Amino acid sequence: MKKYCYILFLTLFISCDKVVTKNTEPVSKSEIKTVKKDEQFTDVFTFISFNNTGDKHLLNTQKDNKPFYFVDNRSKEKDLLRGDLVQISWKKDTIYDERDNAKTEIVNKLLAVKKIEDGIVSKFRKNYGKEISYNYSGDFNYSQEYLNELYLMVEYYIASCEIPLVTAIVSHKDKIEYSVEQQQKNGKEYTVIGIGTVDEGRITNAQWLFYDAENKILYEYNLPNDELVVFDL
């Protein structure tokens, strides 16, 4: 069964419970009083993902290799892609967690976001200019949300990969297709992704990936050494 996927919205790579606070513990009433709700800030960040699945809709970014999260209940910025440079305006605000009566958080509330430069995935889409397709067996009960997550991860991997077989496929603009299945390795279950080209209905694999979905860790498979090498997401 073959599925084709054009993903313009971003799925989560970071838990919806993570929110920027002044510290990692619930804040005190005195700390809440120090928050200047009308004070606004503006800075440039690298866009990572948009999480629209929990009660806190998060815009996930990085700056100087550090994560920054912005609460945005408007859910409008779905055209951003991993690695895009964005200018963000925000202010500090407080939110009350209804699931925990004693927990109040200071968060970065998004006011505006503007893309100012294409990132690695945007450039890949423009330069490659073709569809990426995938296939999986009906024996595996994958949700569409999980398949979307995999798609964005694989696309980012292909865009940033330096393995010659993969870069050759991209530079020649050959048709890219990947397979998705479950496998056990060293007593642990992984989602295994085979990336390759399609010629007369046959897939020639260029690279295997192992994804630890529980811990959100992606591995490149080193065939000569039969080992998994962490790929930095």
C-alpha positions as CSV (number, residue, x, y, z in Angstrom):
1,M,0.0,0.0,0.0
2,K,1.6,3.3,-1.1
3,K,1.0,6.6,0.6
4,Y,1.9,10.0,-0.7
5,C,2.4,12.8,1.7
6,Y,2.7,16.6,1.2
7,I,3.3,17.9,4.7
8,L,3.0,21.6,5.2
9,F,2.2,21.5,8.9
10,L,4.7,20.5,11.5
11,T,4.4,17.8,13.9
12,L,5.8,17.7,17.4
13,F,9.3,16.6,18.3
14,I,9.1,18.1,21.7
15,S,6.6,17.2,24.4
16,C,3.6,19.6,24.8
17,D,4.3,19.8,28.6
18,K,7.6,21.7,28.1
19,V,7.1,25.4,28.6
20,V,9.7,28.0,29.3
21,T,9.6,29.1,32.9
22,K,11.9,31.1,35.1
23,N,12.9,27.8,36.8
24,T,11.9,24.2,36.6
25,E,9.7,24.3,39.7
26,P,6.3,25.9,40.1
27,V,6.7,29.6,40.5
28,S,5.7,31.5,43.7
29,K,3.2,34.3,44.0
30,S,6.0,36.8,44.5
31,E,7.7,35.7,41.2
32,I,4.4,36.0,39.3
33,K,4.0,39.5,40.5
34,T,7.4,40.4,39.0
35,V,6.2,39.5,35.5
36,K,5.7,42.6,33.3
37,K,2.9,41.4,31.0
38,D,3.1,44.5,28.8
39,E,6.8,44.3,28.2
40,Q,7.6,43.0,24.7
41,F,10.7,41.3,23.3
42,T,11.9,40.6,19.7
43,D,14.7,38.3,18.6
44,V,15.7,35.9,15.8
45,F,15.4,32.2,16.3
46,T,15.8,29.0,14.2
47,F,12.4,27.3,13.8
48,I,12.2,23.6,14.8
49,S,8.6,22.5,15.0
50,F,5.0,23.5,15.7
51,N,3.1,21.4,18.2
52,N,-0.7,21.8,17.9
53,T,-1.7,18.6,19.7
54,G,-2.0,19.6,23.4
55,D,-3.6,22.2,25.5
56,K,-0.6,24.4,25.0
57,H,0.1,25.1,21.3
58,L,3.9,25.5,21.1
59,L,6.2,27.1,18.6
60,N,9.5,25.3,19.2
61,T,12.7,27.1,18.3
62,Q,16.5,27.2,19.0
63,K,19.0,30.0,19.5
64,D,22.7,29.4,20.2
65,N,21.9,25.6,20.4
66,K,19.4,26.2,23.2
67,P,15.7,25.4,23.0
68,F,13.1,28.2,23.3
69,Y,9.3,27.5,23.4
70,F,6.5,30.0,22.7
71,V,2.9,29.5,23.6
72,D,0.7,30.3,20.6
73,N,-3.0,29.3,20.8
74,R,-3.7,30.9,17.4
75,S,-2.2,27.9,15.5
76,K,-1.5,29.9,12.3
77,E,2.1,29.4,11.5
78,K,2.0,26.1,9.7
79,D,4.0,27.1,6.6
80,L,7.3,27.2,8.5
81,L,9.8,24.4,7.9
82,R,12.6,23.0,10.0
83,G,15.7,25.4,10.0
84,D,13.9,28.5,8.8
85,L,15.1,31.7,10.5
86,V,12.2,33.6,12.1
87,Q,11.8,36.9,13.8
88,I,9.7,36.5,16.9
89,S,8.0,39.0,19.1
90,W,6.7,37.8,22.5
91,K,5.9,38.8,26.1
92,K,6.0,37.1,29.4
93,D,2.7,35.8,30.7
94,T,1.4,33.5,33.4
95,I,-0.8,30.5,32.9
96,Y,-2.6,28.3,35.4
97,D,-2.4,24.5,35.0
98,E,-5.9,23.1,35.7
99,R,-4.5,19.6,36.1
100,D,-2.5,20.7,39.1
101,N,-4.1,23.3,41.3
102,A,-0.7,24.3,42.8
103,K,1.1,24.8,39.5
104,T,1.4,28.2,37.8
105,E,3.9,28.8,35.0
106,I,5.5,31.8,33.5
107,V,5.6,31.4,29.7
108,N,6.7,33.1,26.6
109,K,3.5,34.1,24.8
110,L,3.9,34.6,21.1
111,L,2.8,37.9,19.6
112,A,4.1,37.7,16.1
113,V,6.4,35.5,14.0
114,K,7.9,36.3,10.6
115,K,10.1,34.2,8.4
116,I,13.2,36.1,7.3
117,E,15.4,33.4,5.7
118,D,14.9,29.9,4.2
119,G,16.3,27.0,6.3
120,I,17.8,23.7,5.1
121,V,14.4,22.0,4.5
122,S,12.9,25.0,2.6
123,K,16.0,25.1,0.4
124,F,15.8,21.3,-0.2
125,R,12.2,21.5,-1.3
126,K,13.0,24.3,-3.7
127,N,16.1,22.7,-5.1
128,Y,14.9,19.1,-5.3
129,G,11.5,20.1,-6.6
130,K,10.0,16.6,-6.5
131,E,7.7,14.6,-4.3
132,I,8.9,12.2,-1.6
133,S,6.8,9.1,-1.3
134,Y,6.7,6.3,1.3
135,N,5.2,2.9,1.7
136,Y,4.5,0.6,4.7
137,S,2.8,-2.7,5.3
138,G,-0.8,-2.7,6.6
139,D,0.5,-5.1,9.2
140,F,1.7,-2.1,11.2
141,N,-1.0,0.0,12.7
142,Y,0.7,3.4,12.2
143,S,-1.4,6.5,12.9
144,Q,-1.4,9.3,10.3
145,E,0.1,11.6,13.0
146,Y,3.0,9.3,13.4
147,L,3.5,8.9,9.6
148,N,3.5,12.7,9.4
149,E,6.2,12.9,12.1
150,L,8.3,10.3,10.3
151,Y,7.9,12.2,7.0
152,L,9.2,15.5,8.4
153,M,12.1,13.7,10.1
154,V,13.1,11.8,7.0
155,E,12.8,15.0,4.9
156,Y,15.1,16.8,7.4
157,Y,17.5,13.9,7.3
158,I,17.7,13.8,3.5
159,A,18.2,17.6,3.4
160,S,21.1,17.6,5.8
161,C,22.6,14.2,5.1
162,E,26.2,14.0,3.9
163,I,26.3,10.3,3.0
164,P,27.4,10.1,-0.7
165,L,24.7,7.7,-1.8
166,V,21.9,9.9,-0.5
167,T,23.5,13.2,-1.7
168,A,23.9,11.7,-5.1
169,I,20.1,10.9,-5.3
170,V,19.3,14.5,-4.4
171,S,21.8,16.1,-6.7
172,H,20.6,13.9,-9.7
173,K,17.0,14.6,-8.6
174,D,16.1,10.9,-8.8
175,K,12.8,9.8,-7.4
176,I,13.1,9.3,-3.6
177,E,11.0,6.8,-1.8
178,Y,11.3,5.3,1.7
179,S,9.8,2.2,3.4
180,V,8.6,2.1,7.0
181,E,8.5,-1.1,9.2
182,Q,9.1,-2.3,12.7
183,Q,12.1,-4.4,13.7
184,Q,13.8,-5.6,16.8
185,K,17.5,-5.0,17.4
186,N,19.4,-5.9,20.5
187,G,16.2,-6.5,22.3
188,K,14.6,-3.1,21.5
189,E,11.9,-2.3,18.9
190,Y,12.6,0.4,16.3
191,T,10.8,1.9,13.4
192,V,13.1,1.1,10.5
193,I,13.2,3.4,7.5
194,G,14.8,2.5,4.2
195,I,15.6,5.4,2.0
196,G,16.3,4.9,-1.7
197,T,15.4,5.4,-5.3
198,V,12.7,3.8,-7.4
199,D,13.3,2.3,-10.8
200,E,10.7,0.3,-12.6
201,G,8.8,-0.3,-9.4
202,R,11.9,-1.6,-7.5
203,I,13.5,0.4,-4.6
204,T,17.3,0.5,-4.3
205,N,18.1,1.4,-0.7
206,A,20.8,4.0,-0.1
207,Q,20.5,4.3,3.7
208,W,18.8,2.6,6.6
209,L,17.6,4.6,9.6
210,F,16.4,3.2,13.0
211,Y,14.1,5.4,15.0
212,D,13.5,5.1,18.7
213,A,10.1,6.6,18.9
214,E,9.8,6.4,22.7
215,N,12.9,8.5,23.2
216,K,12.8,10.5,20.0
217,I,16.3,9.3,18.9
218,L,17.2,8.7,15.2
219,Y,20.0,6.4,14.3
220,E,21.9,5.9,11.0
221,Y,22.7,2.2,10.4
222,N,26.4,1.5,9.8
223,L,26.2,-1.7,7.8
224,P,30.0,-2.6,7.8
225,N,30.1,-2.5,11.6
226,D,26.4,-3.5,12.2
227,E,26.0,-0.6,14.6
228,L,23.6,2.3,15.2
229,V,25.0,5.8,15.1
230,V,23.0,8.7,16.6
231,F,21.9,11.3,14.1
232,D,21.4,14.7,15.7
233,L,17.8,15.9,15.3
